Amino acid sequence: MSSPTPGKRRMDIDVIRLIESKHEVTILSGLHEFTVKFWGPKGSPYEGGVWKVRVDLPEKYPFKSPSIGFLNKIYHPNIDEASGTVCLDVINQAWTALYDLTNIFDSFLPQLLSYPNPIDPLNGDAAALYLHKPEDYNVKIKDYIRRYATEDILKEQEDISSSSESSMSDFSEDEAQDMEL
């Protein structure tokens, strides 16, 4: 039996630390693919919102940055509304092996939501509203939270996905494969 590579060991340690922290983690496909329940930072317009953030760890983690994206809609200049992709230099370009997963959820994402960068937007409409009509920007954020980012909405989405998964188990393996084709 071979021992895990240093990168794999570090990946395992970082994921376990994240699970042991205050964050709610759901493993999707091994320790390299999971979601984290992320609450909007206190004192920001996003306070009161809760998002599900998908994390994919590359094979070369921690030397290559994780891929992260919001699964439920969020209105922000540096987050693509359709895909949930995050534009954050510290994750995309300035990542080093000194960072870990808790840095993302305890520092990087809260700072991004509290201090958007409208100069480098993924969502041009949000950037323009943030710059020219900040009150309207805050109202739109609260509307998005109400419509897409509450505990009740996440619970409904989880119930729907778990019921569709369990309904597939009611069929034989051959029947389930036929339905997927």
URHU-V613291 format. One record per residue. RES is the residue in three letters. SS is DSSP state (2 for helix, 1 for strand, 0 for the rest). OMEGA is omega as a letter, one per 30 degrees, with the letter a starting at -180 (none if undefined). NEAR is the number of other ideal C-beta (glycine too) atoms within 12 Angstrom. Layout:
# URHU-V613291
{{RES:SS:OMEGA:NEAR} {RES:SS:OMEGA:NEAR}}
This chain:
# URHU-V613291
{{MET:0:a:3} {SER:0:l:5} {SER:0:a:8} {PRO:0:l:13} {THR:0:l:15} {PRO:2:l:15} {GLY:2:l:20} {LYS:2:l:22} {ARG:2:l:16} {ARG:2:l:26} {MET:2:a:33} {ASP:2:a:25} {ILE:2:a:22} {ASP:2:l:33} {VAL:2:l:34} {ILE:2:l:20} {ARG:2:l:22} {LEU:2:l:33} {ILE:2:a:24} {GLU:2:l:14} {SER:0:a:21} {LYS:0:a:15} {HIS:0:l:30} {GLU:1:a:23} {VAL:1:l:28} {THR:1:a:25} {ILE:1:a:20} {LEU:0:a:20} {SER:0:a:13} {GLY:2:a:14} {LEU:2:a:28} {HIS:2:a:26} {GLU:1:a:24} {PHE:1:l:32} {THR:1:l:32} {VAL:1:l:36} {LYS:1:a:32} {PHE:1:l:40} {TRP:1:l:28} {GLY:0:a:32} {PRO:0:l:24} {LYS:0:l:13} {GLY:0:l:13} {SER:0:l:25} {PRO:0:a:32} {TYR:0:l:35} {GLU:0:a:19} {GLY:0:l:21} {GLY:0:l:36} {VAL:1:a:32} {TRP:1:l:41} {LYS:1:a:35} {VAL:1:l:42} {ARG:1:l:29} {VAL:1:l:42} {ASP:1:l:26} {LEU:0:l:35} {PRO:0:a:19} {GLU:0:a:17} {LYS:0:l:18} {TYR:0:g:33} {PRO:0:a:29} {PHE:0:l:19} {LYS:0:a:22} {SER:0:l:30} {PRO:0:l:41} {SER:1:a:25} {ILE:1:l:38} {GLY:1:l:33} {PHE:1:a:41} {LEU:0:l:31} {ASN:0:a:33} {LYS:0:l:31} {ILE:0:a:42} {TYR:0:a:41} {HIS:1:a:44} {PRO:0:a:33} {ASN:0:l:36} {ILE:1:l:38} {ASP:0:a:25} {GLU:0:a:26} {ALA:0:a:14} {SER:0:a:18} {GLY:0:a:30} {THR:1:a:24} {VAL:1:l:38} {CYS:0:a:31} {LEU:0:a:37} {ASP:2:a:17} {VAL:2:l:24} {ILE:2:a:31} {ASN:2:a:22} {GLN:0:a:12} {ALA:0:a:13} {TRP:0:l:27} {THR:0:l:15} {ALA:0:l:18} {LEU:0:l:13} {TYR:0:l:25} {ASP:0:a:29} {LEU:2:l:40} {THR:2:l:26} {ASN:2:a:28} {ILE:2:a:37} {PHE:2:l:36} {ASP:2:a:21} {SER:2:a:20} {PHE:2:a:32} {LEU:2:l:39} {PRO:2:l:25} {GLN:2:l:23} {LEU:2:a:34} {LEU:2:a:39} {SER:2:a:21} {TYR:0:a:22} {PRO:0:l:35} {ASN:0:a:25} {PRO:2:a:24} {ILE:2:a:16} {ASP:2:a:19} {PRO:0:l:23} {LEU:0:l:30} {ASN:0:a:33} {GLY:2:l:20} {ASP:2:l:22} {ALA:2:l:34} {ALA:2:l:27} {ALA:2:l:19} {LEU:2:l:27} {TYR:2:a:30} {LEU:2:a:18} {HIS:2:a:14} {LYS:0:a:16} {PRO:2:l:19} {GLU:2:l:13} {ASP:2:l:19} {TYR:2:l:28} {ASN:2:l:22} {VAL:2:a:17} {LYS:2:l:29} {ILE:2:a:35} {LYS:2:l:23} {ASP:2:l:20} {TYR:2:l:31} {ILE:2:a:32} {ARG:2:a:18} {ARG:2:a:17} {TYR:2:a:28} {ALA:0:l:36} {THR:0:l:25} {GLU:2:a:20} {ASP:2:a:16} {ILE:2:l:23} {LEU:2:l:30} {LYS:2:l:16} {GLU:2:l:15} {GLN:2:l:25} {GLU:2:l:22} {ASP:2:l:14} {ILE:2:a:14} {SER:2:l:19} {SER:2:l:15} {SER:2:l:14} {SER:2:l:15} {GLU:2:a:15} {SER:2:a:13} {SER:2:l:14} {MET:2:a:18} {SER:0:l:13} {ASP:0:a:13} {PHE:0:l:15} {SER:0:a:11} {GLU:2:l:12} {ASP:2:l:10} {GLU:2:l:14} {ALA:2:l:17} {GLN:2:l:11} {ASP:2:a:11} {MET:2:a:14} {GLU:2:a:10} {LEU:0:none:7}}
